[in-house]
Amino acid sequence: MGRIVVIVTAFSLSSTSPAMAFPVMSKDLEQECMKNSSLCSGYILGILDGHLSWKTTMDAYKRLYPPTSEEMNDPVLRWSLPHYCLPAKVTVSQIQQVTMNYLKEHPDMLGVHAERLINDALNSAFPCRK
C-alpha cells in the first residue's frame, strides 16, 4: 500500500498541467474556459462547493441566531452570500456558459476575483423564487 501512495504522489507531482495563480481573477478564468480547460470546470466546481458549504453553515447559524433587520441589509453580508438557486439538473458546462456570457455582458468584471464573477453570474441567471 505504501508503494502505491508513493507512486501516485510522485506521478501527481510530476504533472505538467499548468496551475492558475491565486487569487484567480476573472480574466484568468476566461482564458482557461476559452481553452475548455479542466482547470475552468474544476475551479467552478470548487466555488460551487464552497458556496454550498457556506450557505449550509449560514442557514444553520441563522436558525440558531436569527439576524436583525440591520444585519439582513448589511451590504457586505449581502454581497458575500450566494443568493442563487440552481436548477436540479444544471451541468457544470451550463454554469460555465452562463458565467462566460455574463462576463461578455459585463466586461468591467474582468478585473475582479473569479469567485465574484461566478457568484454574480449565477445570482443573475438563477435567482431564488420567494
Residue pairs with C-beta under 8 A, 6 or more apart in sequence:
17 39
18 39
19 39
20 28
20 29
20 32
20 39
20 43
21 28
23 113
23 114
24 43
24 113
24 114
24 115
25 110
25 111
25 112
25 113
25 114
26 103
26 109
26 110
26 111
26 112
26 113
26 114
26 116
26 117
27 110
27 111
28 114
29 40
29 43
29 99
29 114
29 117
29 118
30 100
30 103
30 110
32 39
32 40
32 43
33 40
33 96
33 99
33 100
34 100
40 96
41 92
41 93
41 96
43 114
44 92
44 95
44 96
44 99
44 118
45 92
47 114
47 115
47 118
47 119
48 86
48 95
48 118
50 115
51 82
51 119
54 81
54 82
55 81
55 82
58 81
71 77
72 78
82 119
82 122
82 123
83 123
83 127
83 128
84 119
84 122
84 123
84 125
84 126
84 127
84 128
85 126
85 127
85 128
85 129
86 95
86 122
86 126
87 126
90 126
95 118
95 122
98 121
98 122
98 125
98 126
99 117
99 118
99 121
99 122
101 121
102 109
102 117
102 120
102 121
102 124
102 125
103 109
103 110
103 117
103 121
106 120
109 116
109 117
109 120
